[in-house]
Amino acid sequence: MTCSSCSLHAPTLSFSLFFTFRRSRGRDMSCPNLLLSNPRKHATLRLSKVSGHTTELLEIQSDKPTFHVLFIPGNPGVVSFYKDFLESLYELLGGSASVTAIGHISHTEKNWEHGKLFSLQDQIDHKVDFIKQELQNNELPIVLVGHSIGSYISHEILRFLEKVTYLIGLYPFLMLNPLSKQQSNIQNVAESSILSALLSFSVASLGLLPQCTLRFILSKSLGSSWSDTAIDAACSHLLQYHTIRNMLYMALMEFRKVQ
């Protein structure tokens, strides 16, 4: 298992480090149409109430699915970051699977939760509740794909739900790296409610700038590694006080949990 250096990391679309876990089943989930040339289907955003929490979902429905891929993001848990990746994944699977990405509570464009903070365990329970609510009665087996701390969340889901048959972790964040200055700096900020609030306020204040100015600043500062889709997600979601506060609080819980 390979651990990413930090869970608070903007998603790249060239995932290469991974681990897998398969629960023994008798069902064939191979993809006979792999890499067939099909028209690309676009992921659509849907809002759903999961255990009373307004949740952002990105979905691509297959006409004839043989299994369902549920994607669990890292931190930040903004599903819009992964739109290009999800569409590429659906295309790679040749339309043999429906694909759903579920965002974290309060890592959303609007402040649905009115400033409440949610821990790592809250996010795990949220994902379990979603599967029970929307996928449990579906006959299709579920394949979990987790990015960064999403791999840890996926592993915890696997412990509770027999319906999940396979788990793939992309850049899994499963333990702390004591030599990482970046992790240490994030932990120092996250452990201080004052520093967390100041940083969140500072970042959110950038969101007051005109969108064209904001896009220009982000595209120049983040470089070509961020796609237009990722820039749009950063403008709409990351520059929000409630999102940054929840990112830092979740990071604090991550550090405590994975020690």
Solvent accessible surface area in square Angstrom, and as a share of the most:
residue,aa,sasa,rsa
1,M,170,0.76
2,T,60,0.35
3,C,42,0.25
4,S,20,0.13
5,S,63,0.41
6,C,6,0.03
7,S,2,0.01
8,L,30,0.15
9,H,93,0.41
10,A,22,0.17
11,P,14,0.09
12,T,51,0.30
13,L,76,0.38
14,S,86,0.55
15,F,32,0.14
16,S,70,0.45
17,L,78,0.39
18,F,119,0.49
19,F,20,0.08
20,T,64,0.37
21,F,93,0.39
22,R,174,0.64
23,R,48,0.18
24,S,107,0.69
25,R,113,0.41
26,G,89,0.86
27,R,125,0.46
28,D,107,0.56
29,M,42,0.19
30,S,67,0.43
31,C,29,0.17
32,P,113,0.71
33,N,61,0.31
34,L,88,0.44
35,L,129,0.64
36,L,92,0.46
37,S,116,0.75
38,N,66,0.34
39,P,123,0.77
40,R,101,0.37
41,K,76,0.32
42,H,122,0.54
43,A,7,0.05
44,T,87,0.50
45,L,95,0.47
46,R,90,0.33
47,L,90,0.45
48,S,12,0.08
49,K,129,0.55
50,V,0,0.00
51,S,66,0.43
52,G,55,0.53
53,H,39,0.18
54,T,14,0.08
55,T,1,0.01
56,E,7,0.03
57,L,0,0.00
58,L,7,0.04
59,E,20,0.09
60,I,5,0.02
61,Q,98,0.44
62,S,13,0.08
63,D,131,0.68
64,K,175,0.74
65,P,39,0.25
66,T,53,0.31
67,F,11,0.04
68,H,10,0.05
69,V,3,0.02
70,L,0,0.00
71,F,0,0.00
72,I,0,0.00
73,P,0,0.00
74,G,1,0.01
75,N,1,0.01
76,P,7,0.05
77,G,0,0.00
78,V,0,0.00
79,V,0,0.00
80,S,24,0.15
81,F,6,0.03
82,Y,2,0.01
83,K,60,0.25
84,D,37,0.19
85,F,28,0.12
86,L,1,0.01
87,E,6,0.03
88,S,49,0.31
89,L,30,0.15
90,Y,18,0.07
91,E,62,0.28
92,L,82,0.41
93,L,22,0.11
94,G,6,0.06
95,G,20,0.19
96,S,7,0.05
97,A,0,0.00
98,S,3,0.02
99,V,0,0.00
100,T,2,0.01
101,A,0,0.00
102,I,0,0.00
103,G,2,0.02
104,H,1,0.01
105,I,2,0.01
106,S,1,0.00
107,H,1,0.01
108,T,1,0.01
109,E,78,0.35
110,K,122,0.52
111,N,67,0.34
112,W,88,0.31
113,E,27,0.12
114,H,162,0.72
115,G,40,0.38
116,K,120,0.51
117,L,54,0.27
118,F,4,0.02
119,S,19,0.13
120,L,1,0.01
121,Q,72,0.32
122,D,55,0.29
123,Q,0,0.00
124,I,1,0.00
125,D,65,0.34
126,H,3,0.01
127,K,0,0.00
128,V,14,0.08
129,D,49,0.26
130,F,2,0.01
131,I,0,0.00
132,K,110,0.46
133,Q,93,0.41
134,E,59,0.26
135,L,12,0.06
136,Q,75,0.33
137,N,146,0.75
138,N,58,0.30
139,E,157,0.70
140,L,25,0.12
141,P,11,0.07
142,I,1,0.00
143,V,11,0.06
144,L,0,0.00
145,V,9,0.05
146,G,0,0.00
147,H,4,0.02
148,S,1,0.01
149,I,0,0.00
150,G,0,0.00
151,S,0,0.00
152,Y,33,0.13
153,I,0,0.00
154,S,0,0.00
155,H,75,0.33
156,E,18,0.08
157,I,0,0.00
158,L,11,0.06
159,R,160,0.59
160,F,125,0.52
161,L,12,0.06
162,E,119,0.53
163,K,30,0.13
164,V,0,0.00
165,T,6,0.03
166,Y,49,0.19
167,L,0,0.00
168,I,46,0.23
169,G,0,0.00
170,L,16,0.08
171,Y,56,0.21
172,P,0,0.00
173,F,0,0.00
174,L,36,0.18
175,M,115,0.51
176,L,42,0.21
177,N,62,0.32
178,P,129,0.81
179,L,159,0.79
180,S,15,0.10
181,K,166,0.70
182,Q,97,0.43
183,Q,7,0.03
184,S,54,0.35
185,N,90,0.46
186,I,25,0.13
187,Q,37,0.16
188,N,86,0.44
189,V,39,0.22
190,A,8,0.06
191,E,94,0.42
192,S,34,0.22
193,S,77,0.50
194,I,126,0.64
195,L,85,0.42
196,S,2,0.01
197,A,32,0.25
198,L,104,0.52
199,L,76,0.38
200,S,0,0.00
201,F,137,0.57
202,S,62,0.40
203,V,33,0.19
204,A,21,0.16
205,S,45,0.29
206,L,81,0.40
207,G,28,0.27
208,L,155,0.77
209,L,63,0.32
210,P,81,0.51
211,Q,105,0.47
212,C,100,0.60
213,T,53,0.31
214,L,2,0.01
215,R,78,0.28
216,F,127,0.53
217,I,71,0.36
218,L,22,0.11
219,S,48,0.31
220,K,143,0.61
221,S,80,0.52
222,L,57,0.28
223,G,32,0.31
224,S,119,0.77
225,S,88,0.57
226,W,50,0.17
227,S,44,0.28
228,D,102,0.53
229,T,33,0.19
230,A,8,0.06
231,I,4,0.02
232,D,72,0.37
233,A,2,0.02
234,A,3,0.02
235,C,11,0.07
236,S,34,0.22
237,H,6,0.03
238,L,27,0.14
239,L,16,0.08
240,Q,54,0.24
241,Y,92,0.35
242,H,10,0.04
243,T,0,0.00
244,I,15,0.07
245,R,44,0.16
246,N,0,0.00
247,M,22,0.10
248,L,11,0.06
249,Y,64,0.24
250,M,0,0.00
251,A,0,0.00
252,L,13,0.06
253,M,35,0.15
254,E,0,0.00
255,F,2,0.01
256,R,143,0.52
257,K,98,0.42
258,V,14,0.08
259,Q,147,0.65
